[in-house]
Amino acid sequence: MWLLDKFLKAAIKQGRMVVTDYDGATYEYGSASEGEPPLHIRLTDKKAANHIARYPQVGAGEAFMWGWLHVEEPHDIRDLVLFVTKNAKGDGERALKPQGPLRKAAQKLLATVDSLNPRDKARKNAEHTYNLTRELYERFLDEDRQYTMAYYRGDPATTSLEKAQLDKKAHLAAKMYVQPGQRILDIGCGWGGFALYLARHYDVEVTGVALAPDQIAFCQERAEEAGLADRVRFELMDYRDVTGSFDRISSVGLLEHVGTPHYPQFFEHTARLLAPKGVMMSHCCGRAGPPGFTDKWTRKYIFPGGYIPALSELVSQSEKFGWEVTDVEAMRFHYSHTLEEWYNRTVLHEKEIVELYDERFYRMWLFYLAGAEQSFRHGNMVNWQIQYVKDREAIPMTREYLEAESARLRAADEGNVPQWHLDPAFREAAE
């Protein structure tokens, strides 16, 4: 316990934490906050303390997954993660990452190797993440199954996830400057929500591609049900195998899975696919600082092969293949609110998720959502929305068209914001 004790003494300055080790010994950290009960942690295995202290991001997650670490009520694992990272906020997430030059170098090397994503590995990675049961994603995503950041134009406390995701789609679509009759490619189309949105709002043809079989099957079902199968086509395909010419390309939540060694291939191939006066819109998680590496826990359990890029990595690579960046927006805090709502919806369906998988999976999922939230709330993570063109005449000279089109799209959907069918209040009203 001495190593974990040393770490916590240095890390905890705000608030109060009490840790009870497996042998009953109690340790206290920080200072009491008036009106706030201390965070009480209980370790149930003699190996827990050292496992956590060696590398907090991995050790704490695994200890929680394995049942070695319990957070006593009225708090939960989200409270613990946000508590520790808020204390470490001054140093970003440095206190939670591997310490010492050798350990840092080793982790960076392993992360780089993991980010190599040839076609067969990319498909396996996608299936690992997205081929989980449909019922799991139904339990915590919005009604349209958007597995990327929602856009909170209003107060997150009073804005539903469904409304925020609808506003995100309007915001992205406006930046694409879509015109009637165009052909659009949606790379990494997920469960089809954005492709179907574009087809509903514009007279266009859309092709969506992704690597998870169940995602594509679900997309095709949705297109048939919506009566859009004649204008929206979904294919189980690596984007590197797409051929043809497209007037617009959207990439929402894909670049996190491409891997830095493949950025040249991504920008070269998409440049080949895009028409001369086309527009590509990319939305991805990003670092508001220099390049880094994905932590071991996330690579191992959630997004194998994944990496969140710095803006410098995206711009420096794209410019080598004839791209011109015409608009960049750093979306701050929106994802933290999105992840908070995903976490709350997951907790709401604990019983069903445990039945689908088991307790270990449920705890793993909670830690993933809480850890991701803190990265966007207390860390240096943002979302990048980047507009690329090959010809600067492809878009208007000023940005007014973005706001005007976004407002038009939102007005078209006014009164049609879906309600989450698993919302307890909605179900009670229906009954």
C-alpha positions as CSV (number, residue, x, y, z in Angstrom):
1,M,0.0,0.0,0.0
2,W,3.0,2.3,0.5
3,L,3.3,3.1,-3.2
4,L,-0.4,3.9,-3.7
5,D,-0.3,5.9,-0.5
6,K,2.6,7.9,-1.8
7,F,0.8,8.6,-5.1
8,L,-2.4,9.7,-3.4
9,K,-0.7,11.9,-0.9
10,A,0.9,13.8,-3.8
11,A,-2.2,13.8,-6.0
12,I,-5.1,14.6,-3.8
13,K,-5.3,18.2,-2.7
14,Q,-9.0,19.1,-3.2
15,G,-11.7,17.2,-1.4
16,R,-11.5,14.2,0.9
17,M,-10.8,10.6,0.1
18,V,-10.7,7.6,2.4
19,V,-9.2,4.3,1.3
20,T,-9.7,1.1,3.3
21,D,-7.2,-1.6,2.3
22,Y,-8.0,-5.3,2.1
23,D,-6.6,-5.8,5.6
24,G,-8.9,-3.1,7.1
25,A,-6.3,-0.4,7.4
26,T,-7.6,3.1,6.7
27,Y,-5.8,5.9,4.9
28,E,-7.1,9.5,4.5
29,Y,-6.2,12.1,1.8
30,G,-7.0,15.7,1.0
31,S,-9.0,18.1,3.1
32,A,-12.6,18.0,4.1
33,S,-15.1,20.0,2.0
34,E,-18.0,21.5,3.8
35,G,-21.3,19.7,3.0
36,E,-19.6,17.0,0.9
37,P,-19.2,13.5,2.2
38,P,-15.7,12.0,1.6
39,L,-15.1,9.6,-1.2
40,H,-14.7,6.2,0.3
41,I,-12.8,3.5,-1.6
42,R,-12.5,-0.1,-0.4
43,L,-9.8,-2.5,-1.8
44,T,-10.7,-6.2,-1.5
45,D,-7.6,-7.9,-2.7
46,K,-4.1,-7.7,-1.4
47,K,-2.7,-7.1,-4.9
48,A,-5.0,-4.2,-5.6
49,A,-3.0,-1.3,-4.2
50,N,0.2,-2.1,-6.0
51,H,-1.6,-3.0,-9.2
52,I,-3.2,0.5,-9.2
53,A,-0.1,2.4,-8.2
54,R,2.1,0.9,-10.9
55,Y,0.1,2.5,-13.7
56,P,-3.1,4.2,-12.5
57,Q,-4.9,4.3,-15.8
58,V,-4.6,0.6,-16.4
59,G,-4.4,-0.6,-12.8
60,A,-7.5,1.3,-11.5
61,G,-9.5,0.2,-14.5
62,E,-8.6,-3.5,-14.1
63,A,-9.0,-3.4,-10.3
64,F,-12.5,-2.0,-10.7
65,M,-13.3,-4.6,-13.5
66,W,-12.1,-7.5,-11.4
67,G,-14.0,-6.4,-8.3
68,W,-10.8,-5.5,-6.4
69,L,-11.9,-1.9,-6.0
70,H,-15.3,-0.8,-4.7
71,V,-16.6,2.8,-4.4
72,E,-18.9,3.1,-1.5
73,E,-22.3,4.8,-1.9
74,P,-23.4,7.6,-2.3
75,H,-20.5,7.8,-4.8
76,D,-19.6,5.6,-7.8
77,I,-16.7,4.9,-10.2
78,R,-17.5,8.1,-12.2
79,D,-17.2,10.2,-9.0
80,L,-13.8,8.6,-8.3
81,V,-12.4,9.1,-11.8
82,L,-13.6,12.7,-12.0
83,F,-12.3,13.4,-8.4
84,V,-8.8,12.1,-9.1
85,T,-8.5,13.8,-12.5
86,K,-9.8,17.1,-11.3
87,N,-7.0,17.0,-8.7
88,A,-4.5,16.3,-11.4
89,K,-6.0,18.9,-13.8
90,G,-3.1,21.3,-13.4
91,D,-0.8,18.7,-15.0
92,G,-3.4,17.4,-17.4
93,E,-3.4,13.7,-17.1
94,R,0.4,13.4,-16.5
95,A,-0.1,12.0,-13.0
96,L,-2.1,9.1,-14.3
97,K,0.2,8.1,-17.0
98,P,3.3,5.9,-16.8
99,Q,6.2,7.7,-15.1
100,G,9.9,7.6,-16.0
101,P,11.4,7.9,-19.5
102,L,11.8,4.1,-20.1
103,R,8.2,3.3,-19.2
104,K,6.9,6.3,-21.3
105,A,9.1,5.2,-24.3
106,A,7.9,1.6,-24.0
107,Q,4.2,2.6,-23.9
108,K,4.7,5.0,-26.8
109,L,6.4,2.3,-28.9
110,L,3.7,-0.3,-28.1
111,A,1.0,2.2,-28.9
112,T,2.6,2.9,-32.3
113,V,2.8,-0.8,-33.1
114,D,-0.9,-1.2,-32.1
115,S,-1.9,1.7,-34.5
116,L,-0.7,-0.3,-37.5
117,N,-4.0,-1.2,-39.2
118,P,-3.7,-3.3,-42.3
119,R,-7.0,-4.4,-43.8
120,D,-7.4,-7.7,-41.9
121,K,-6.5,-6.1,-38.5
122,A,-8.7,-3.1,-39.2
123,R,-11.7,-5.4,-39.7
124,K,-10.9,-7.3,-36.5
125,N,-10.6,-4.1,-34.5
126,A,-13.9,-2.8,-35.9
127,E,-15.6,-6.0,-35.0
128,H,-14.2,-5.9,-31.5
129,T,-15.6,-2.5,-30.9
130,Y,-18.8,-2.3,-33.0
131,N,-20.0,-5.9,-33.3
132,L,-21.1,-6.1,-29.7
133,T,-24.8,-6.8,-29.4
134,R,-27.3,-4.2,-30.8
135,E,-29.0,-4.3,-27.4
136,L,-26.0,-2.9,-25.7
137,Y,-25.8,0.2,-27.8
138,E,-29.6,0.6,-27.7
139,R,-29.3,0.8,-23.9
140,F,-27.1,4.0,-23.8
141,L,-27.0,5.7,-27.2
142,D,-29.6,8.2,-28.5
143,E,-32.5,7.0,-30.6
144,D,-30.5,7.4,-33.8
145,R,-27.5,5.5,-32.4
146,Q,-24.9,8.3,-32.9
147,Y,-21.7,7.0,-31.3
148,T,-19.9,10.3,-31.5
149,M,-20.1,13.7,-29.8
150,A,-23.4,15.4,-29.5
151,Y,-23.6,19.2,-30.0
152,Y,-25.1,21.1,-27.1
153,R,-26.3,24.5,-28.4
154,G,-28.3,25.0,-25.2
155,D,-27.9,24.1,-21.5
156,P,-26.7,20.4,-21.3
157,A,-28.8,20.0,-18.2
158,T,-32.0,20.7,-20.1
159,T,-31.1,19.5,-23.6
160,S,-31.9,15.9,-24.4
161,L,-29.2,13.7,-26.0
162,E,-31.6,13.2,-28.9
163,K,-31.8,16.9,-29.6
164,A,-28.1,17.4,-29.2
165,Q,-27.3,14.6,-31.7
166,L,-29.8,16.1,-34.1
167,D,-28.1,19.5,-33.8
168,K,-24.7,17.8,-34.4
169,K,-25.9,16.3,-37.7
170,A,-27.3,19.7,-38.8
171,H,-23.9,21.4,-37.8
172,L,-21.9,18.8,-39.8
173,A,-24.2,18.8,-42.9
174,A,-24.1,22.6,-43.1
175,K,-20.3,22.5,-43.3
176,M,-20.5,20.0,-46.2
177,Y,-22.3,22.6,-48.4
178,V,-24.4,19.9,-50.0
179,Q,-26.0,20.6,-53.4
180,P,-28.9,18.7,-55.1
181,G,-27.9,15.7,-57.2
182,Q,-24.6,15.1,-55.5
183,R,-23.0,11.8,-54.7
184,I,-21.8,11.5,-51.1
185,L,-19.5,9.0,-49.4
186,D,-19.9,8.4,-45.7
187,I,-16.7,6.7,-44.4
188,G,-17.2,4.8,-41.2
189,C,-21.0,5.2,-41.4
190,G,-21.7,3.5,-38.0
191,W,-25.4,2.6,-37.7
192,G,-26.3,4.8,-40.6
193,G,-27.8,7.8,-38.9
194,F,-25.9,10.5,-40.7
195,A,-26.2,9.0,-44.1
196,L,-29.9,8.7,-43.7
197,Y,-30.1,12.2,-42.4
198,L,-28.4,13.6,-45.5
199,A,-30.7,11.6,-47.8
200,R,-33.8,12.9,-45.9
201,H,-32.7,16.5,-46.2
202,Y,-31.2,16.6,-49.6
203,D,-31.8,15.3,-53.1
204,V,-28.6,13.2,-53.1
205,E,-27.3,9.7,-53.3
206,V,-25.3,8.4,-50.3
207,T,-22.9,5.5,-50.0
208,G,-22.0,4.4,-46.4
209,V,-19.1,2.0,-45.7
210,A,-18.0,0.4,-42.5
211,L,-16.2,-2.8,-41.3
212,A,-18.6,-4.3,-38.7
213,P,-21.0,-6.7,-40.3
214,D,-23.8,-6.2,-37.8
215,Q,-23.6,-2.4,-38.2
216,I,-24.0,-2.7,-42.0
217,A,-26.9,-5.1,-41.6
218,F,-28.6,-2.7,-39.2
219,C,-28.0,0.2,-41.6
220,Q,-29.5,-1.7,-44.5
221,E,-32.6,-2.6,-42.4
222,R,-33.0,1.1,-41.5
223,A,-32.7,2.2,-45.1
224,E,-35.5,-0.2,-46.1
225,E,-37.7,0.9,-43.2
226,A,-37.2,4.5,-44.1
227,G,-38.0,4.0,-47.8
228,L,-34.5,5.3,-48.7
229,A,-32.9,2.1,-50.0
230,D,-33.0,3.5,-53.5
231,R,-30.9,6.5,-52.5
232,V,-28.7,5.2,-49.6
233,R,-26.5,2.2,-50.1
234,F,-24.5,0.6,-47.3
235,E,-21.5,-1.7,-47.9
236,L,-19.3,-3.8,-45.7
237,M,-16.1,-2.4,-47.1
238,D,-12.8,-0.9,-46.1
239,Y,-12.7,2.7,-47.2
240,R,-9.4,1.9,-49.0
241,D,-11.3,-0.4,-51.4
242,V,-13.9,2.3,-52.4
243,T,-13.7,3.4,-56.0
244,G,-15.4,6.1,-58.1
245,S,-15.9,9.8,-57.7
246,F,-17.9,11.6,-55.0
247,D,-18.9,15.3,-54.6
248,R,-18.8,15.1,-50.8
249,I,-17.1,12.9,-48.3
250,S,-18.0,12.7,-44.6
251,S,-15.8,11.0,-42.0
252,V,-17.4,11.1,-38.6
253,G,-15.5,9.2,-35.8
254,L,-13.3,7.3,-38.3
255,L,-9.9,8.9,-38.0
256,E,-9.5,7.6,-34.4
257,H,-9.4,4.1,-35.9
258,V,-7.1,4.8,-38.9
259,G,-3.8,4.9,-37.1
260,T,-1.1,7.5,-37.6
261,P,1.0,5.3,-39.9
262,H,-2.0,5.2,-42.3
263,Y,-2.8,8.9,-42.4
264,P,-0.9,9.4,-45.7
265,Q,-2.9,6.5,-47.2
266,F,-6.2,8.1,-45.9
267,F,-5.6,11.5,-47.3
268,E,-4.2,10.2,-50.6
269,H,-7.1,7.9,-51.2
270,T,-9.8,10.3,-50.2
271,A,-8.2,12.9,-52.5
272,R,-8.5,10.4,-55.3
273,L,-12.2,9.8,-54.5
274,L,-13.2,13.4,-54.2
275,A,-14.4,15.4,-57.2
276,P,-12.2,18.5,-58.1
277,K,-14.6,20.9,-56.5
278,G,-15.7,18.6,-53.7
279,V,-15.7,19.0,-50.0
280,M,-14.6,16.6,-47.3
281,M,-15.8,17.0,-43.7
282,S,-14.0,15.2,-40.9
283,H,-15.2,15.0,-37.3
284,C,-13.0,13.2,-34.9
285,C,-11.8,13.2,-31.3
286,G,-8.6,15.2,-30.9
287,R,-5.8,16.4,-28.7
288,A,-5.6,20.1,-27.9
289,G,-1.9,19.8,-27.7
290,P,1.0,17.9,-29.2
291,P,0.9,14.3,-30.4
292,G,0.7,11.6,-27.8
293,F,-0.3,8.0,-27.5
294,T,-3.4,6.0,-26.5
295,D,-3.3,4.5,-23.0
296,K,-2.8,0.8,-22.6
297,W,-6.2,0.2,-21.0
298,T,-8.2,1.7,-23.8
299,R,-6.1,-0.1,-26.5
300,K,-6.5,-3.4,-24.7
301,Y,-10.2,-3.3,-23.8
302,I,-12.1,-0.8,-25.9
303,F,-10.5,0.5,-29.0
304,P,-7.6,-1.7,-30.2
305,G,-5.6,0.1,-32.8
306,G,-7.1,3.4,-31.9
307,Y,-5.4,6.7,-31.6
308,I,-6.7,10.3,-31.0
309,P,-4.8,12.7,-33.2
310,A,-3.4,16.2,-32.6
311,L,-4.4,18.9,-35.1
312,S,-0.8,19.2,-36.2
313,E,-0.8,15.5,-37.3
314,L,-3.9,15.9,-39.4
315,V,-2.9,19.2,-41.1
316,S,0.7,18.3,-41.8
317,Q,-0.3,15.0,-43.4
318,S,-3.3,16.3,-45.4
319,E,-1.3,19.2,-47.0
320,K,1.1,16.6,-48.6
321,F,-1.7,15.3,-50.8
322,G,-3.2,18.6,-52.2
323,W,-5.7,19.3,-49.5
324,E,-6.5,22.8,-48.3
325,V,-8.0,23.2,-44.8
326,T,-10.8,25.8,-45.0
327,D,-12.4,25.5,-41.6
328,V,-11.4,24.2,-38.2
329,E,-13.5,24.1,-35.1
330,A,-12.4,22.8,-31.7
331,M,-15.5,21.4,-30.0
332,R,-14.7,21.8,-26.2
333,F,-16.7,20.0,-23.5
334,H,-19.5,18.8,-25.8
335,Y,-18.2,15.2,-25.6
336,S,-18.0,15.3,-21.8
337,H,-21.7,16.0,-21.6
338,T,-22.4,13.3,-24.1
339,L,-20.4,10.8,-22.2
340,E,-22.1,11.7,-19.0
341,E,-25.5,11.0,-20.5
342,W,-24.2,7.7,-21.9
343,Y,-22.9,6.8,-18.5
344,N,-26.2,7.6,-16.8
345,R,-28.1,5.5,-19.4
346,T,-25.7,2.6,-18.9
347,V,-26.3,2.7,-15.1
348,L,-30.0,2.8,-15.7
349,H,-29.8,-0.5,-17.6
350,E,-27.3,-2.3,-15.3
351,K,-29.4,-5.4,-15.0
352,E,-30.0,-5.9,-18.7
353,I,-26.3,-5.3,-19.6
354,V,-25.1,-7.8,-16.9
355,E,-27.6,-10.3,-18.4
356,L,-26.2,-9.7,-21.9
357,Y,-22.6,-10.0,-20.8
358,D,-21.6,-10.2,-17.1
359,E,-20.6,-8.0,-14.1
360,R,-17.0,-7.7,-15.3
361,F,-18.1,-6.3,-18.7
362,Y,-20.6,-3.9,-17.1
363,R,-17.8,-2.5,-14.8
364,M,-15.4,-2.3,-17.7
365,W,-18.0,-0.2,-19.7
366,L,-18.6,2.1,-16.8
367,F,-14.9,2.7,-16.3
368,Y,-14.5,3.4,-20.1
369,L,-17.3,6.0,-20.2
370,A,-16.1,7.7,-17.0
371,G,-12.5,7.7,-18.1
372,A,-13.4,9.1,-21.5
373,E,-15.6,11.8,-19.9
374,Q,-12.8,13.0,-17.7
375,S,-10.5,13.3,-20.7
376,F,-12.9,15.8,-22.3
377,R,-13.8,17.5,-19.0
378,H,-10.5,17.8,-17.2
379,G,-7.9,16.6,-19.7
380,N,-6.8,18.0,-23.1
381,M,-9.2,16.1,-25.4
382,V,-11.5,18.0,-27.8
383,N,-13.3,17.2,-31.0
384,W,-12.0,18.5,-34.3
385,Q,-14.3,19.4,-37.1
386,I,-12.2,20.0,-40.1
387,Q,-13.4,21.0,-43.6
388,Y,-11.1,20.1,-46.5
389,V,-11.2,21.1,-50.1
390,K,-9.0,20.6,-53.2
391,D,-10.1,23.8,-54.8
392,R,-10.7,26.9,-52.7
393,E,-13.6,27.9,-55.1
394,A,-15.6,24.8,-53.8
395,I,-17.2,26.8,-50.9
396,P,-18.4,30.4,-50.4
397,M,-15.9,33.0,-49.3
398,T,-17.4,33.7,-45.9
399,R,-18.8,31.4,-43.2
400,E,-22.4,32.8,-43.1
401,Y,-23.7,29.9,-45.2
402,L,-22.8,27.5,-42.3
403,E,-25.1,29.2,-39.8
404,A,-27.9,29.8,-42.3
405,E,-27.9,26.2,-43.5
406,S,-27.7,24.8,-39.9
407,A,-30.6,27.0,-38.9
408,R,-32.6,25.8,-41.9
409,L,-32.0,22.2,-41.1
410,R,-32.9,22.6,-37.4
411,A,-36.1,24.4,-38.4
412,A,-37.0,21.5,-40.7
413,D,-36.7,19.1,-37.8
414,E,-38.5,21.3,-35.3
415,G,-41.2,19.2,-33.6
416,N,-39.6,16.0,-34.9
417,V,-37.0,15.5,-32.2
418,P,-37.2,11.8,-31.3
419,Q,-37.7,10.7,-27.7
420,W,-35.6,7.9,-26.4
421,H,-37.9,4.9,-26.2
422,L,-36.2,3.5,-23.1
423,D,-36.6,6.7,-21.1
424,P,-38.4,5.7,-17.9
425,A,-40.6,8.9,-18.1
426,F,-41.5,8.1,-21.8
427,R,-42.4,4.5,-20.9
428,E,-44.5,5.5,-18.0
429,A,-46.4,8.0,-20.1
430,A,-47.0,5.3,-22.8
431,E,-48.3,2.9,-20.2
